[in-house]
Amino acid sequence: MRGWGVAVVVACAIGASNAGADGGVVMRVGAREPLAMVFLAPEAERAKVTFTALQDALVHALDADTKMRLEPADAEIRTCEGRLACIVERARGASAGAPPTLLLIVSVRATPGQPDLVSSILVDGTQAQEVTRKARLAGADADAIEEQIAAEVLLRAPLATVADAAGLESLAQALVASFQPAFAARGLWKAFGRVVLTVEPGVPVELDGQLLGLSGETTTLVDIPPGPHRITVTRPDGPTLRQVAVTAGSSFVISAAPDEVAMSGTRKIQWAGGVVAAVGVATLVAGIIGRSETRPMTCNPAGEAKFVCRQDAFERLTEGSGPLVIPLGYSTASAGAAMAFGPMLVSEETLDSPWWIAVAASVLVSGYVISEAAN
């Protein structure tokens, strides 16, 4: 590997919510562990495998099956000339500035007119740097140190050939699969679940009370830790809730369309209250419009030979019998208003939905009885 140029892969930053060119939105939830990668390629010949193309392919493969993310190996390793001990000793994780826990080293050998040969190894960066430090303190020479570092290599992927850019996806998937034992031993293999959310674009999406962002043409929640979770989609007419039990490596498609949302008990009470109030108002208006000026007279004895007579305040539904129309109207309207607006003022924890029916009945009965007595 001596005499080769060295390129350090710079992985794209991973945010909480990324929008794609097609309007799709990917919302990342959990944190991923860094995987530093060093890319060694020849300067003289143009390799078919470039670090940018390999990086993109690896990002997709790692996202699908692991808890890892690529990050820059912040190191000045151009002068290492491919020596493993030198690369390991100088490598630093860009996110923490410390030796990377896992270091992926990819070497490419290019021959004109032939497929590229790609070799890859996975190294425990922290352990390898500690071995190097102790070896130098013990006075070991370069070859001895190189042998000791080689012993710290966790896994070597099979030598692969890449004839064109189309083979990079297969190469990336093969690399990730080759390193599965090392990832699994550290709890980094298929550690997350994902949810594809069916929802219209432009509405806020929350997971367990944490706002992730606005939905897109397609909305995918990835890197979700295993366990029960609550997804909330908030629209102007209220929130839509979905419960999901995520397992490692699972994938769900969940619909949060408005027409599939079951109306809550409180909302049903409010709608029923609106209908009752409308009936009450209609009854009240009808009673006022149809009110006669020749309402019945009620006379009561005020003395031995003297009577006091007065006109009744309200008319009944039928002459001489039936309920009082106007009191029935405003009592019914008041009962409906209690059902419609009461739950907005008192939380459901304080007064459960069915109790508003009892409140409304009390308002209706008490209002009418008082009016009947006063009449």
C-alpha positions in Angstrom: 0.0 0.0 0.0 3.0 2.3 0.1 3.0 5.1 -2.4 -0.8 5.4 -2.5 -2.7 8.6 -1.9 -4.9 8.8 1.1 -8.4 10.2 1.3 -10.4 10.5 4.5 -14.1 9.9 4.0 -16.2 12.9 5.3 -19.6 11.6 6.1 -22.6 13.8 5.7 -24.1 15.1 9.0 -27.2 13.4 10.2 -29.9 15.7 11.6 -33.2 15.1 13.3 -35.2 15.7 10.1 -33.9 15.5 6.6 -35.9 16.5 3.5 -35.3 14.7 0.2 -35.6 16.1 -3.3 -38.8 14.3 -3.8 -40.5 16.0 -0.9 -40.0 13.0 1.4 -39.0 13.6 5.0 -36.8 11.3 7.1 -37.0 12.0 10.8 -34.3 10.5 13.0 -35.0 9.7 16.6 -32.3 7.7 18.4 -28.6 8.4 18.5 -26.1 6.4 16.4 -22.6 5.3 17.3 -19.8 6.7 15.1 -17.9 4.6 12.6 -14.7 6.3 11.4 -13.6 5.3 8.0 -10.2 5.7 6.2 -10.1 5.3 2.4 -6.9 4.4 0.7 -6.7 4.7 -3.1 -4.0 5.0 -5.7 -3.0 8.4 -7.0 -1.6 7.4 -10.3 -4.6 5.5 -11.6 -8.2 6.6 -11.3 -10.0 4.0 -9.3 -13.5 3.0 -10.2 -14.3 3.0 -6.5 -14.4 6.6 -5.3 -14.7 7.5 -1.6 -17.8 9.7 -2.3 -19.7 6.9 -4.1 -18.6 4.3 -1.5 -19.6 6.6 1.3 -23.2 7.1 -0.1 -23.6 3.3 -0.5 -22.3 2.6 3.0 -24.5 5.2 4.6 -27.6 3.4 3.2 -26.3 -0.1 4.2 -25.4 1.1 7.7 -28.8 2.8 8.2 -30.7 -0.3 7.2 -28.9 -2.8 9.4 -26.9 -1.2 12.1 -26.7 1.5 14.8 -23.6 3.0 13.2 -23.1 6.3 11.3 -20.1 7.3 9.3 -18.0 10.2 10.5 -14.7 11.8 9.4 -11.5 10.1 10.6 -9.9 13.4 11.6 -6.3 12.4 11.0 -3.2 13.5 9.1 -2.4 10.1 7.6 -1.2 11.0 4.2 2.4 10.2 5.2 1.5 6.9 6.7 2.0 5.2 3.3 -0.6 2.6 4.2 1.1 1.4 7.4 -1.6 0.1 9.7 0.1 1.1 13.0 0.6 4.7 11.7 -3.1 5.0 10.6 -4.4 3.7 13.8 -2.1 5.8 15.9 -3.1 9.1 14.2 -6.8 8.4 13.7 -9.2 10.6 15.7 -13.0 10.5 15.8 -14.2 13.9 14.5 -17.2 14.0 16.9 -15.2 13.5 20.1 -11.6 14.1 19.0 -10.6 10.8 20.6 -9.5 7.5 19.2 -12.5 6.0 17.4 -14.1 3.0 19.0 -14.4 1.3 15.6 -12.2 2.2 12.6 -13.0 1.0 9.1 -10.1 1.0 6.7 -10.8 0.4 3.0 -8.0 -0.1 0.5 -8.5 0.0 -3.3 -6.0 -1.4 -5.8 -6.7 -0.2 -9.4 -5.3 -1.8 -12.5 -6.0 -0.3 -16.0 -8.6 -2.3 -17.8 -9.3 -4.5 -14.8 -11.9 -4.4 -12.0 -10.8 -2.6 -8.8 -9.7 -4.9 -5.9 -11.1 -3.7 -2.6 -9.9 -5.0 0.8 -11.5 -3.8 4.1 -10.7 -4.4 7.7 -12.5 -3.4 11.0 -10.3 -2.3 13.9 -11.0 -1.6 17.5 -9.5 1.8 17.4 -9.2 2.4 21.2 -7.6 -1.0 21.9 -5.3 -0.7 18.9 -4.0 2.7 20.0 -3.4 1.4 23.5 -1.4 -1.6 22.0 0.7 0.8 19.9 1.4 3.0 22.9 2.6 0.1 25.1 4.7 -1.3 22.2 6.5 1.9 21.7 7.2 2.2 25.4 8.7 -1.3 25.3 11.0 -0.3 22.4 9.4 -2.5 19.8 10.4 -1.8 16.2 8.0 -0.8 13.4 7.5 -4.3 12.1 6.8 -5.7 15.5 4.3 -3.0 16.2 2.6 -3.6 12.8 2.3 -7.3 13.8 0.7 -6.5 17.1 -1.8 -4.1 15.5 -2.7 -6.7 12.9 -3.6 -8.9 15.8 -6.2 -6.3 17.0 -8.1 -6.4 13.7 -11.6 -7.5 14.5 -12.6 -8.7 11.1 -11.4 -8.8 7.5 -13.9 -8.6 4.7 -13.4 -11.0 1.8 -11.5 -9.4 -1.1 -14.0 -7.9 -3.5 -13.9 -6.8 -7.1 -15.8 -3.7 -8.4 -16.0 -3.3 -12.2 -18.2 -0.2 -12.2 -20.2 2.2 -10.0 -23.2 -0.2 -10.0 -21.2 -2.7 -8.0 -20.8 -0.3 -5.1 -24.2 -1.1 -3.5 -23.4 -4.8 -3.4 -20.0 -4.0 -2.0 -21.4 -1.9 0.8 -24.0 -4.5 1.7 -21.3 -7.2 1.7 -19.0 -5.1 3.9 -21.7 -4.5 6.5 -22.8 -8.2 6.4 -19.1 -9.3 6.9 -18.8 -7.1 10.0 -22.1 -8.2 11.5 -20.5 -10.3 14.3 -18.5 -7.3 15.6 -21.5 -5.0 15.4 -23.8 -7.6 17.1 -21.3 -8.2 19.9 -21.5 -4.5 20.7 -25.3 -4.2 20.4 -25.0 -2.3 17.2 -26.8 -4.7 14.8 -30.4 -4.1 13.9 -30.8 -2.0 17.0 -33.6 0.3 15.8 -37.1 0.1 14.3 -38.7 2.4 11.7 -42.2 3.7 11.0 -43.5 4.9 7.6 -46.3 7.3 8.4 -49.2 7.9 6.0 -50.2 11.5 6.6 -50.7 14.6 4.5 -47.7 16.9 4.2 -47.1 20.0 6.4 -48.4 18.8 9.7 -46.3 18.6 13.0 -45.2 15.1 14.0 -44.3 14.2 17.5 -42.9 11.0 19.1 -43.4 10.6 22.8 -44.1 14.3 23.1 -40.9 15.4 21.3 -41.5 17.4 18.1 -39.6 15.8 15.2 -40.7 18.2 12.4 -43.3 18.7 9.7 -44.4 15.8 7.5 -43.6 15.6 3.8 -44.9 13.9 0.8 -43.6 10.7 2.4 -42.7 10.6 6.1 -40.4 8.0 7.6 -39.4 7.8 11.3 -36.1 6.0 11.6 -33.7 5.0 14.4 -36.6 4.4 16.8 -35.4 2.6 20.0 -37.3 -0.7 20.8 -40.3 -0.3 23.1 -43.8 1.2 23.2 -44.1 4.7 21.6 -46.8 7.3 21.0 -46.9 9.1 17.6 -48.9 12.4 17.6 -49.9 14.2 14.4 -51.4 17.7 15.2 -54.0 19.2 12.9 -56.1 22.4 13.4 -59.1 20.3 14.4 -57.0 18.4 17.0 -54.3 15.7 17.5 -54.3 12.2 16.1 -52.6 9.6 18.3 -51.1 6.3 17.3 -49.5 3.7 19.6 -46.8 1.4 18.2 -44.6 -1.3 19.9 -41.3 -1.1 18.1 -38.8 -4.0 18.1 -35.2 -4.1 16.9 -35.2 -4.4 13.1 -39.0 -3.9 12.8 -40.7 -1.8 10.2 -44.3 -0.5 10.3 -46.6 1.4 8.0 -49.1 3.4 10.1 -51.9 5.6 8.8 -52.8 8.8 10.5 -55.4 10.0 8.0 -58.1 12.2 9.5 -61.0 10.0 8.2 -59.5 7.0 10.0 -59.3 8.8 13.4 -61.9 7.6 15.9 -63.8 10.5 17.6 -63.0 10.7 21.2 -65.6 10.5 23.9 -65.2 14.2 24.8 -65.6 15.2 21.2 -68.7 13.2 20.8 -70.2 14.9 23.9 -69.4 18.3 22.5 -71.0 17.5 19.1 -74.1 16.2 20.8 -74.2 19.3 23.0 -74.1 21.4 19.8 -77.1 19.5 18.4 -79.1 19.8 21.7 -78.3 23.5 21.9 -79.5 24.0 18.3 -82.8 22.2 19.1 -83.2 24.4 22.2 -82.6 27.6 20.3 -85.1 26.6 17.6 -87.7 25.8 20.2 -87.1 29.1 21.9 -87.4 31.1 18.7 -90.6 29.2 17.7 -92.0 30.0 21.1 -91.2 33.7 20.9 -92.6 34.0 17.3 -95.8 32.1 18.2 -96.4 33.9 21.5 -100.0 35.1 21.8 -101.0 38.3 23.5 -104.1 36.6 24.9 -102.4 34.2 27.2 -104.4 32.5 29.9 -105.2 34.3 33.1 -104.5 32.9 36.6 -106.5 34.2 39.5 -105.8 33.7 43.2 -107.9 34.8 46.2 -106.3 37.8 48.0 -109.0 38.2 50.6 -112.5 37.1 51.5 -114.3 38.7 48.5 -111.4 39.9 46.3 -109.4 38.2 43.6 -106.1 39.2 42.0 -105.7 38.0 38.4 -102.6 38.1 36.2 -101.7 36.9 32.8 -99.3 33.8 32.6 -95.7 34.6 31.6 -95.4 31.6 29.2 -97.7 29.6 26.9 -97.9 25.9 26.8 -97.4 23.7 23.8 -101.2 23.1 23.6 -103.9 25.2 25.1 -104.2 24.4 28.8 -101.7 21.5 28.8 -98.2 20.4 27.7 -94.8 21.9 28.6 -94.0 25.6 28.6 -92.5 26.3 25.2 -90.1 29.2 25.8 -88.7 27.8 29.1 -88.3 24.4 27.4 -86.3 26.1 24.7 -83.9 28.1 26.8 -83.4 25.2 29.3 -82.6 22.8 26.4 -80.2 25.4 24.9 -78.5 25.8 28.2 -78.1 22.1 28.6 -76.6 21.8 25.1 -74.2 24.7 25.9 -73.0 22.9 29.0 -72.2 19.8 27.0 -70.5 21.7 24.2 -68.4 24.1 26.1 -68.0 22.5 29.5 -65.3 20.0 28.4 -63.3 23.0 27.1 -63.2 24.5 30.6 -62.8 21.3 32.7 -60.2 18.7 31.9 -61.3 15.1 31.2 -59.2 13.9 34.2 -61.4 16.1 36.5 -64.8 15.2 34.9 -65.1 12.2 32.6 -67.1 12.5 29.4 -70.3 10.6 30.5 -70.7 13.0 33.5 -71.4 15.9 31.1 -74.7 14.2 30.2 -75.7 14.2 33.9 -74.7 17.9 34.1 -76.7 18.8 31.0 -79.8 16.9 32.4 -79.5 18.8 35.7 -79.4 22.1 33.8 -82.4 21.2 31.7 -84.5 20.0 34.6 -83.7 22.7 37.1 -84.1 25.5 34.5 -87.5 24.2 33.4 -88.8 23.4 36.9 -88.0 26.9 38.2 -89.7 28.5 35.2 -92.8 26.3 35.7 -92.9 27.3 39.3 -92.6 31.0 38.5 -95.3 30.8 35.8 
